Amino acid sequence: MRGLRKAKGLTLQALAQKTDLSVGYLSQLERNLASPSIRALSTIARVLGVNISWFFPEAGDQLDHEASVVVRAENRRSLSFSSGIRDELLCPSLSGQLEMLLCTLEPGASSGELYNHTGEEAGFVSSGQLELTVDDNVFLLTAGDSFHFDCSRPHGYRNPGDVTTTVVWAVTPPHY
């Protein structure tokens, strides 16, 4: 829950206001010191823009040895942002040192202002166009192009085209 909240740029106080739940209770949930009611979990999921199933491990028909290695397309966890960006988690978990995403950007979708954090990012544009800004450099990438940079450098991205863009994105350490 903490990772989702931070990905949405919300503080505990802001999440508390939007959900009518106390900061203390939300903090306990994030630290696994309390168990949420279905109603509370549903409210939190709605505010964070995910299905309630995001918070539950996949039970499905997968064997445990497969679920720790493989993510079936129909079982991907995803986050949709109001900016027109959708991230689908391609890794079975975020417990390792690498996060892999399938990022879909609608025409005009943008990450917003430049930002930086620790780690590295790399990606492969599989369709559409991606305008990638790193420091003061702006790069226009098209299908088949790839990139890699140190995340301590201010960066951002957007889809400048009129068709949907898809990017396979790797981030270390995991951001979500």
PELINWO-V317004 format. One record per residue. N is the residue number from 1. RES is the residue in one letter. PHI is phi as a letter, one per 30 degrees, with the letter a starting at -180 (* if undefined). NEAR is the number of other C-alpha atoms within 8 Angstrom. Layout:
BEGIN
N,RES,PHI,NEAR
N,RES,PHI,NEAR
END
This chain:
BEGIN
1,M,*,7
2,R,e,6
3,G,d,8
4,L,d,9
5,R,e,13
6,K,d,9
7,A,d,9
8,K,d,8
9,G,i,6
10,L,c,10
11,T,d,8
12,L,e,10
13,Q,d,8
14,A,d,8
15,L,d,14
16,A,d,12
17,Q,d,8
18,K,d,7
19,T,c,10
20,D,i,6
21,L,c,10
22,S,d,7
23,V,d,10
24,G,d,6
25,Y,d,9
26,L,d,11
27,S,d,9
28,Q,d,10
29,L,d,12
30,E,d,9
31,R,c,7
32,N,h,7
33,L,c,7
34,A,b,8
35,S,c,6
36,P,d,8
37,S,d,6
38,I,d,6
39,R,d,7
40,A,d,10
41,L,d,10
42,S,d,10
43,T,d,9
44,I,d,10
45,A,d,11
46,R,d,10
47,V,d,10
48,L,d,9
49,G,i,9
50,V,b,11
51,N,d,8
52,I,e,10
53,S,d,6
54,W,e,9
55,F,d,6
56,F,c,6
57,P,d,6
58,E,d,5
59,A,c,5
60,G,g,4
61,D,c,4
62,Q,d,7
63,L,d,6
64,D,e,6
65,H,d,6
66,E,d,8
67,A,d,10
68,S,d,8
69,V,b,8
70,V,c,8
71,V,c,10
72,R,d,6
73,A,e,5
74,E,d,4
75,N,c,7
76,R,d,10
77,R,d,7
78,S,b,10
79,L,b,9
80,S,c,10
81,F,c,9
82,S,d,5
83,S,d,7
84,G,j,12
85,I,c,14
86,R,b,11
87,D,c,11
88,E,c,11
89,L,d,12
90,L,c,10
91,C,c,11
92,P,d,10
93,S,a,6
94,L,c,10
95,S,d,4
96,G,d,7
97,Q,c,8
98,L,b,10
99,E,b,15
100,M,b,11
101,L,b,12
102,L,c,12
103,C,c,12
104,T,c,11
105,L,c,15
106,E,d,11
107,P,e,12
108,G,i,11
109,A,d,12
110,S,b,12
111,S,d,10
112,G,j,6
113,E,d,5
114,L,e,9
115,Y,b,7
116,N,b,9
117,H,a,7
118,T,d,8
119,G,j,10
120,E,b,11
121,E,b,12
122,A,b,11
123,G,a,11
124,F,b,12
125,V,d,17
126,S,c,12
127,S,a,11
128,G,i,13
129,Q,b,13
130,L,b,13
131,E,c,12
132,L,c,12
133,T,c,12
134,V,b,11
135,D,h,7
136,D,c,5
137,N,c,6
138,V,c,8
139,F,c,7
140,L,c,8
141,L,c,11
142,T,b,11
143,A,e,10
144,G,j,8
145,D,d,9
146,S,b,9
147,F,a,7
148,H,a,8
149,F,a,9
150,D,d,9
151,C,d,12
152,S,d,8
153,R,d,10
154,P,e,10
155,H,b,12
156,G,a,13
157,Y,a,11
158,R,a,12
159,N,c,16
160,P,d,10
161,G,d,9
162,D,c,6
163,V,b,7
164,T,d,12
165,T,c,15
166,T,b,12
167,V,b,12
168,V,d,12
169,W,b,12
170,A,c,11
171,V,b,13
172,T,b,11
173,P,d,10
174,P,e,10
175,H,c,8
176,Y,d,6
END
